[in-house]
């Protein structure tokens, strides 16, 4: 139910009944539970062509939020994101050198403290999500190898969690980008999608197959990158996955 509200904007109770196939009383009970948990609110009904009394809309509660983090070679970007995928505040902390995992985690802690004392002081921060340009083991947030950052076998998620005091998860930045486009962007409603991004930390790629991120045998499928010696795009994932497995 919460996922439908999170992805779908402002569905009415009638919309939720139609989407889930549940009866009206069950929908009412579930909505009431989400309201009590502080995750959704009910709003006045919108315009409709339906016969009868309009159904109230169910909208995301504006208080819960997560912290999104993207470390790169020249900056650490931190954003406050609310339900409904609203990016409400974005802070780019620029650096004149490539940060170590410990330094990047410290920067995240400083920015989160700034948000907590300012824009997020009345918000309920739930968790932190890390989008890392490298091979990330999503099960525990360990950065196996981030070639441009120079990070290897770093428990970056654990470092950030110890600094900010919030549950923290991590994944490859392009994989998360592909999933975000699938859920909220140009790929919304598309079950097969190839996504490429580029920035200071190289070129990345993500693949959506049958509506889900495709990770391959070792969990790193779709990753791409450039070497520091030339500008040739090369499929880094199979090569590095094989090396990591041997180790």
BELPE-V479929 format. One record per residue. RES is the residue in one small letter. PHI is phi in radians with two decimals (none if undefined). D_CENTER is the distance of its C-alpha to the mean C-alpha in Angstrom with 2 decimals. Layout:
RES&PHI&D_CENTER / RES&PHI&D_CENTER
This chain:
x&none&19.04 / x&-1.10&16.13 / x&-1.07&13.86 / x&-1.12&16.53 / x&-1.20&16.59 / x&-1.06&12.86 / x&-1.51&12.99 / x&-1.79&16.62 / x&1.42&17.39 / x&-2.27&20.60 / x&-1.21&22.29 / x&-1.50&25.67 / x&-1.04&26.98 / x&-1.12&28.96 / x&-1.08&25.94 / x&-1.14&24.29 / x&-1.08&27.66 / x&-1.20&27.87 / x&-1.25&24.36 / x&-1.69&24.73 / x&1.38&28.49 / x&-1.46&28.99 / x&-1.38&31.93 / x&-1.12&31.92 / x&-1.19&32.80 / x&-1.16&29.96 / x&-1.04&27.47 / x&-1.04&29.18 / x&-1.18&28.89 / x&-1.18&25.18 / x&-1.09&24.48 / x&-1.06&26.77 / x&-1.15&24.96 / x&-1.16&21.54 / x&-1.11&23.47 / x&-1.12&25.04 / x&-1.37&21.77 / x&1.31&20.68 / x&-1.86&17.77 / x&-2.39&19.58 / x&-2.33&22.71 / x&-1.83&25.46 / x&-2.21&26.75 / x&-1.03&29.86 / x&-1.17&30.07 / x&-1.52&29.64 / x&-1.14&32.33 / x&-2.61&33.12 / x&-1.68&35.92 / x&-1.30&36.07 / x&-1.41&39.31 / x&1.74&39.42 / x&-1.21&37.60 / x&-1.08&34.09 / x&-1.51&31.24 / x&-1.14&29.09 / x&-1.48&25.52 / x&-1.94&22.60 / x&-2.12&20.01 / x&-1.09&16.95 / x&-1.19&18.34 / x&-1.32&17.64 / x&-1.48&17.74 / x&-1.16&14.68 / x&-2.73&11.73 / x&-2.15&9.01 / x&-1.82&9.05 / x&-1.85&6.59 / x&-2.29&8.82 / x&-2.31&10.09 / x&-1.44&13.58 / x&-2.33&16.11 / x&-1.30&19.87 / x&-2.12&20.89 / x&-2.97&18.34 / x&-2.13&15.46 / x&-1.79&13.23 / x&-2.20&11.85 / x&-2.32&10.63 / x&-1.74&11.17 / x&-2.18&9.14 / x&-1.69&11.20 / x&-1.03&11.48 / x&1.48&12.02 / x&1.08&9.03 / x&-1.48&11.56 / x&-1.49&10.94 / x&-1.70&14.08 / x&-2.51&14.81 / x&-2.33&14.03 / x&-2.16&16.15 / x&-1.83&16.93 / x&-1.65&19.09 / x&-1.38&21.27 / x&-2.27&23.13 / x&-1.77&26.35 / x&-2.74&25.63 / x&-1.37&23.08 / x&-1.37&21.67 / x&-1.36&22.07 / x&-0.98&19.35 / x&-1.14&21.38 / x&-1.18&21.69 / x&-1.08&18.00 / x&-1.12&17.38 / x&-1.13&20.31 / x&-1.10&18.99 / x&-1.02&15.74 / x&-1.06&18.20 / x&-1.12&20.38 / x&-1.19&17.85 / x&-1.12&16.54 / x&-1.06&20.26 / x&-1.11&20.84 / x&-1.18&18.28 / x&-1.09&19.74 / x&-1.58&23.18 / x&-2.23&22.38 / x&-1.04&19.84 / x&-1.83&18.19 / x&-1.15&21.56 / x&-1.85&21.75 / x&-1.76&18.19 / x&-1.80&17.16 / x&-1.31&14.36 / x&-1.77&12.84 / x&-2.89&10.56 / x&-2.17&8.82 / x&-2.05&5.72 / x&-1.90&7.39 / x&-1.90&7.22 / x&-1.88&10.94 / x&-1.37&13.51 / x&3.11&15.41 / x&-1.48&16.07 / x&-2.08&13.93 / x&-1.46&15.15 / x&-1.10&12.20 / x&-1.11&14.78 / x&-2.36&15.38 / x&1.33&13.18 / x&-1.35&16.36 / x&-1.46&16.32 / x&-1.20&19.27 / x&-2.86&19.98 / x&-2.09&18.54 / x&-1.06&21.69 / x&-1.29&21.26 / x&-1.40&20.25 / x&1.37&22.89 / x&-1.59&20.90 / x&-2.41&22.15 / x&0.88&21.60 / x&-1.78&19.73 / x&-1.47&18.25 / x&-1.10&15.81 / x&-1.05&13.57 / x&-1.18&16.94 / x&-1.07&18.13 / x&-1.14&15.40 / x&-1.06&15.80 / x&-1.21&19.52 / x&-1.45&19.34 / x&-1.65&17.22 / x&1.27&18.25 / x&-2.24&15.01 / x&-0.95&13.45 / x&-2.29&11.10 / x&-2.22&9.19 / x&-2.45&8.72 / x&-2.78&8.62 / x&-1.11&10.09 / x&-1.10&8.75 / x&-1.27&10.56 / x&-1.06&9.58 / x&-1.16&5.88 / x&-1.09&7.83 / x&-1.09&10.20 / x&-1.16&8.25 / x&-1.12&7.06 / x&-1.15&10.78 / x&-1.15&11.96 / x&-1.55&10.70 / x&-2.25&11.20 / x&-1.95&12.96 / x&-1.18&16.12 / x&-1.68&15.58 / x&-1.05&15.38 / x&1.49&17.90 / x&-1.71&18.35 / x&-1.63&18.37 / x&-2.17&19.16 / x&-2.64&17.24 / x&-2.04&17.40 / x&-2.15&15.06 / x&-2.21&16.23 / x&-2.33&15.15 / x&-2.57&17.38 / x&-2.92&17.71 / x&-1.06&19.63 / x&-1.71&18.26 / x&1.82&19.40 / x&-1.88&18.48 / x&-2.22&15.72 / x&-2.50&15.47 / x&-2.41&13.62 / x&-2.25&15.49 / x&-1.91&15.02 / x&-2.19&18.16 / x&0.93&19.25 / x&1.45&15.93 / x&-2.18&14.14 / x&-1.05&12.80 / x&-1.59&16.10 / x&-1.94&16.34 / x&1.34&20.11 / x&-1.14&22.57 / x&-1.92&21.07 / x&1.56&17.32 / x&-2.15&17.10 / x&-1.08&18.26 / x&1.67&17.44 / x&-1.16&17.08 / x&-2.33&19.47 / x&-3.03&20.84 / x&-2.10&23.94 / x&-1.47&26.47 / x&-1.34&27.81 / x&-1.66&31.24 / x&-2.69&30.75 / x&-1.86&28.46 / x&-1.35&28.54 / x&-1.34&25.31 / x&-2.32&25.44 / x&-1.32&23.54 / x&-1.28&22.72 / x&-1.04&21.03 / x&-1.04&24.22 / x&-1.10&26.32 / x&-1.27&24.19 / x&-1.09&23.30 / x&-1.14&27.04 / x&-1.15&27.88 / x&-1.11&25.47 / x&-1.16&26.89 / x&-1.13&30.40 / x&-1.38&29.64
